[in-house]
Amino acid sequence: MALDPAIEVMDKRFYRLVIGNAHIDRLWTGGRWTEGPVYVPASRSLVFSDIPNDRTLRYCELTDSVHVFEQPARNQNGHCLDLEGRVVSCEHRGRAVSRIGHDGRREVLADAHQGHRLNSPNDVVVKSDGSIWFTDPTYGIDSDYEGDAALSEQSGSHVYRIGTPGAPGQRGDITAVVTDMVRPNGLAFSPDESVLYVCDTGISHLGKNCPPDLRSYRLSPDGHSIAGEGSVVATCTEGVFDGFRVDDEGNIWASAGDGVHCLAPDGTLLGKIRIPEVVANVEFGGLKRNRLYICGTTSLYAMYVNARAATRPVPGV
């Protein structure tokens, strides 16, 4: 099978996940630090962030074009869709998790915990019960480059869960669910939502005293909290793991310093898709959810793979 030269196979299982004659497409360039991609099926588009330029952008698959989606954008980083298809955003400068309603209005879902402002929400995922889980490191308040420099008001950088809101406009309860990481960053659930994966990029603050690990946390029976301590799934061999996605077989497609690393559920490095820039995040898109969108430092890339995005389980089934 003729593979794109950018594909590097470490384990023969990776051959089944890549496609011969499928190549990397560079779709757009002009960013400073692209991040937070989310695919919006209803509009056949990808929304992603350009954090230092304080804008979100939208790539349209139908026209192969990119235009500004929102600017200023409160230095948004990660995005996802809730159960109704609304865009949920992590705001560095806003120090909040917000949502754009179907009427186009912004609604703040979380901006504080126990009476103190959040640090700078970074990445976010929605569970099948409607709860919203997000990471809150300090990157947006460490300097003025990706937000507004400020002192942290929290005891550390944690992973939080926003419970399902009740009446319209009513916020759900906010609970710290993972508190043993230095700088939690990307996160995603396993296909059956029994495990939460989170990567720690605390090497940016502690150096070698904080390995760039991807950890797994088993959820409690009710799915609302973490049961016990996390365990290391893999340690990044080039740079750090940042944003990542899980496919329908449980493989983890993670950003890294040299491209995208594909990990088996047990952490085995199956292969890489090398990108000529540091990669911050990825997302599955396209009609069949088999097109891997890749946010490099300044550019948006894409490649068709023989894998699909994991779908949320149906509650109660």
Phi and psi in degrees as a GROMACS rama.xvg file:
@    title "Ramachandran Plot"
@    xaxis  label "Phi"
@    yaxis  label "Psi"
@TYPE xy
-79.7669  114.57  ALA-2
-105.864  150.906  LEU-3
-55.9912  137.735  ASP-4
-57.6664  -19.5082  PRO-5
-75.3361  -13.9206  ALA-6
-86.2178  127.434  ILE-7
-120.403  120.412  GLU-8
-97.2642  122.822  VAL-9
-103.378  -25.5603  MET-10
-138.496  137.289  ASP-11
-59.574  -21.0805  LYS-12
-64.1941  -20.692  ARG-13
-70.4746  -25.9428  PHE-14
-58.3353  -32.0558  TYR-15
-74.6492  -17.6005  ARG-16
-99.459  -8.53971  LEU-17
-116.529  165.061  VAL-18
-121.769  128.9  ILE-19
-63.6323  138.512  GLY-20
71.3807  6.93137  ASN-21
-91.9387  131.008  ALA-22
-123.014  163.417  HIS-23
-75.6611  129.968  ILE-24
-106.483  128.575  ASP-25
-92.5966  108.848  ARG-26
-87.4156  -29.7679  LEU-27
-165.256  151.005  TRP-28
-144.359  160.846  THR-29
132.139  7.05868  GLY-30
-93.6707  174.312  GLY-31
-107.468  -38.2636  ARG-32
-157.636  91.9729  TRP-33
-81.3137  143.345  THR-34
-158.059  177.448  GLU-35
56.3427  43.403  GLY-36
-73.0417  140.675  PRO-37
-137.445  133.93  VAL-38
-90.6753  132.421  TYR-39
-112.037  95.5323  VAL-40
-57.369  -36.9232  PRO-41
-60.8178  -28.3304  ALA-42
-114.23  8.60918  SER-43
48.9066  49.6536  ARG-44
-141.337  163.922  SER-45
-120.943  123.956  LEU-46
-98.2948  131.726  VAL-47
-145.957  163.826  PHE-48
-101.175  149.293  SER-49
-123.929  85.7258  ASP-50
-59.8927  -54.5734  ILE-51
-62.9141  -29.013  PRO-52
-83.7687  3.40239  ASN-53
52.1935  53.3923  ASP-54
-150.395  152.686  ARG-55
-110.111  147.783  THR-56
-121.556  160.063  LEU-57
-130.546  120.543  ARG-58
-96.5026  126.009  TYR-59
-100.017  121.797  CYS-60
-67.3589  -29.3645  GLU-61
-74.9263  -33.0457  LEU-62
-110.02  -5.29966  THR-63
53.6787  45.7002  ASP-64
-132.29  157.696  SER-65
-123.751  133.762  VAL-66
-141.177  167.314  HIS-67
-69.8653  130.174  VAL-68
-93.6094  -41.5812  PHE-69
-154.727  134.106  GLU-70
-161.168  126.732  GLN-71
-66.2266  158.203  PRO-72
-129.548  18.8755  ALA-73
57.6806  32.931  ARG-74
51.029  50.7394  ASN-75
-62.3813  149.156  GLN-76
-118.854  -99.698  ASN-77
-75.4953  153.565  GLY-78
-139.397  158.258  HIS-79
-156.289  176.852  CYS-80
-107.323  140.686  LEU-81
-84.1453  -174.091  ASP-82
-67.6123  -16.4846  LEU-83
-101.756  8.98897  GLU-84
81.4442  13.5315  GLY-85
-85.3862  145.539  ARG-86
-79.8765  123.102  VAL-87
-103.208  133.01  VAL-88
-126.762  145.948  SER-89
-101.058  124.036  CYS-90
-109.181  119.969  GLU-91
-68.7427  -55.9136  HIS-92
-71.9251  -35.3271  ARG-93
-73.478  -17.0501  GLY-94
51.6149  46.3681  ARG-95
-151.153  161.777  ALA-96
-105.726  125.337  VAL-97
-128.626  172.829  SER-98
-142.586  138.768  ARG-99
-95.4512  117.486  ILE-100
-73.7196  171.566  GLY-101
-65.1428  -16.9109  HIS-102
-90.7673  3.29765  ASP-103
86.0975  -0.372135  GLY-104
-88.0111  145.318  ARG-105
-86.0954  134.101  ARG-106
-125.856  126.537  GLU-107
-81.316  124.736  VAL-108
-96.1908  -30.8731  LEU-109
-159.324  133.48  ALA-110
-142.482  2.79972  ASP-111
-155.523  159.412  ALA-112
-139.195  125.305  HIS-113
53.9908  40.4292  GLN-114
83.0628  3.7245  GLY-115
-121.706  145.153  HIS-116
-61.5665  145.152  ARG-117
-66.4921  163.917  LEU-118
-71.0988  -80.5556  ASN-119
-164.67  89.2604  SER-120
-46.5658  137.461  PRO-121
-115.367  -53.9538  ASN-122
-139.582  157.661  ASP-123
-149.867  148.68  VAL-124
-146.05  147.516  VAL-125
-109.467  132.783  VAL-126
-89.3743  164.477  LYS-127
-66.3454  -16.8226  SER-128
-86.8899  2.16666  ASP-129
93.2069  -8.76414  GLY-130
-70.6826  153.239  SER-131
-117.128  126.449  ILE-132
-115.65  131.816  TRP-133
-144.93  156.559  PHE-134
-99.8125  152.921  THR-135
-139.26  66.1504  ASP-136
-75.9677  -170.52  PRO-137
-107.802  11.9581  THR-138
-59.8686  -31.6214  TYR-139
-78.2604  -13.3998  GLY-140
-115.357  1.29481  ILE-141
-70.5309  -28.408  ASP-142
-156.205  -178.47  SER-143
-90.1152  4.01504  ASP-144
-74.7669  -39.3854  TYR-145
-118.497  16.9519  GLU-146
169.934  -143.63  GLY-147
-117.735  124.746  ASP-148
-59.8501  133.27  ALA-149
-163.667  164.803  ALA-150
-84.641  144.554  LEU-151
-69.573  140.711  SER-152
-103.474  -1.37001  GLU-153
-99.4792  164.41  GLN-154
-74.5362  -12.6992  SER-155
177.472  -165.715  GLY-156
-106.958  119.462  SER-157
-127.905  172.439  HIS-158
-104.06  132.248  VAL-159
-118.695  156.12  TYR-160
-120.851  128.803  ARG-161
-100.245  117.66  ILE-162
-65.8208  161.994  GLY-163
-62.2912  121.743  THR-164
-61.12  155.219  PRO-165
-89.1571  -106.985  GLY-166
-67.3676  156.992  ALA-167
-52.7847  131.636  PRO-168
86.0422  -10.3195  GLY-169
-87.3828  130.349  GLN-170
-81.3819  148.731  ARG-171
-81.9798  164.97  GLY-172
-67.1561  142.933  ASP-173
-109.678  123.612  ILE-174
-128.194  136.899  THR-175
-79.5374  120.296  ALA-176
-107.083  -27.1082  VAL-177
-129.327  120.435  VAL-178
-127.102  11.8234  THR-179
-108.496  19.3889  ASP-180
-111.379  156.135  MET-181
-80.0349  -55.4389  VAL-182
-139.432  82.1494  ARG-183
-60.7925  140.552  PRO-184
-130.189  -103.879  ASN-185
-68.9174  153.179  GLY-186
-152.673  154.657  LEU-187
-165.575  156.812  ALA-188
-95.4847  153.699  PHE-189
-66.6739  162.781  SER-190
-55.075  -34.6399  PRO-191
-92.7218  3.40847  ASP-192
62.513  22.2398  GLU-193
-84.9129  -15.4825  SER-194
-132.492  137.895  VAL-195
-106.978  125.263  LEU-196
-98.45  136.733  TYR-197
-141.058  137.751  VAL-198
-103.424  149.775  CYS-199
-113.312  118.975  ASP-200
-107.415  28.8293  THR-201
-66.4758  -6.61471  GLY-202
-58.0406  -24.2697  ILE-203
-64.0717  -23.146  SER-204
-114.04  -32.1422  HIS-205
-111.852  -0.877404  LEU-206
63.1491  -141.395  GLY-207
-65.492  -12.9334  LYS-208
-72.0423  -7.20035  ASN-209
-132.679  90.9437  CYS-210
-59.8382  147.411  PRO-211
-77.5479  76.315  PRO-212
-93.8372  153.584  ASP-213
-109.829  123.505  LEU-214
-115.338  157.23  ARG-215
-117.948  140.097  SER-216
-127.684  121.086  TYR-217
-77.9256  135.628  ARG-218
-80.5945  153.277  LEU-219
-67.8302  163.229  SER-220
-55.0921  -34.0538  PRO-221
-82.6612  -5.99248  ASP-222
74.7545  11.003  GLY-223
-101.417  -11.6149  HIS-224
-149.883  -178.159  SER-225
-99.4095  138.505  ILE-226
-102.514  98.9416  ALA-227
86.0615  -172.844  GLY-228
-81.6383  159.347  GLU-229
-82.606  164.97  GLY-230
-129.901  149.288  SER-231
-75.7879  124.753  VAL-232
-88.8192  -45.2113  VAL-233
-160.515  155.862  ALA-234
-115.25  130.657  THR-235
-65.1415  134.647  CYS-236
-95.1039  -6.48246  THR-237
-147.785  105.544  GLU-238
74.1304  -136.103  GLY-239
-133.006  154.192  VAL-240
-75.5675  131.924  PHE-241
-116.025  -112.876  ASP-242
-77.559  152.664  GLY-243
-155.942  165.529  PHE-244
-134.543  156.869  ARG-245
-113.98  133.212  VAL-246
-88.0893  179.742  ASP-247
-71.8823  -8.32046  ASP-248
-102.138  3.37814  GLU-249
90.5167  2.12324  GLY-250
-72.2315  147.43  ASN-251
-108.709  122.239  ILE-252
-104.569  103.947  TRP-253
-115.317  141.851  ALA-254
-70.9848  152.997  SER-255
-156.819  178.945  ALA-256
-68.365  -22.4853  GLY-257
-115.923  10.044  ASP-258
141.965  -137.99  GLY-259
-113.321  128.823  VAL-260
-103.842  130.656  HIS-261
-103.34  120.744  CYS-262
-113.191  139.442  LEU-263
-70.359  163.673  ALA-264
-55.7905  -26.7853  PRO-265
-86.8208  3.58197  ASP-266
95.4361  -4.32153  GLY-267
-63.0108  130.336  THR-268
-76.3147  109.743  LEU-269
-82.4752  -37.2223  LEU-270
177.902  177.312  GLY-271
-132.91  151.387  LYS-272
-112.69  106.907  ILE-273
-78.9895  132.616  ARG-274
-122.426  139.563  ILE-275
-76.5899  23.3051  PRO-276
-147.566  159.395  GLU-277
-61.6463  133.27  VAL-278
-99.9163  135.458  VAL-279
-103.533  -30.2788  ALA-280
-167.696  163.104  ASN-281
-140.223  165.498  VAL-282
-159.361  140.738  GLU-283
-85.415  134.886  PHE-284
-144.214  -164.085  GLY-285
84.6326  164.406  GLY-286
-58.1001  -33.7574  LEU-287
-100.805  6.28609  LYS-288
53.8472  36.1038  ARG-289
-119.035  15.4226  ASN-290
-106.162  118.194  ARG-291
-89.1893  111.908  LEU-292
-86.0943  139.143  TYR-293
-130.387  120.158  ILE-294
-92.2282  104.807  CYS-295
-83.1226  -177.984  GLY-296
-57.651  -50.4497  THR-297
-113.473  -6.11728  THR-298
-137.724  159.566  SER-299
-108.308  127.178  LEU-300
-119.913  166.459  TYR-301
-153.825  152.306  ALA-302
-153.01  135.131  MET-303
-76.4752  134.67  TYR-304
-129.324  166.831  VAL-305
-94.8243  53.8618  ASN-306
-150.073  156.174  ALA-307
-126.752  155.625  ARG-308
-61.19  141.28  ALA-309
-66.3795  138.762  ALA-310
-98.3039  149.112  THR-311
-66.5868  138.667  ARG-312
-66.167  155.348  PRO-313
-84.014  122.95  VAL-314
-54.5517  134.915  PRO-315
83.3379  -0.261563  GLY-316
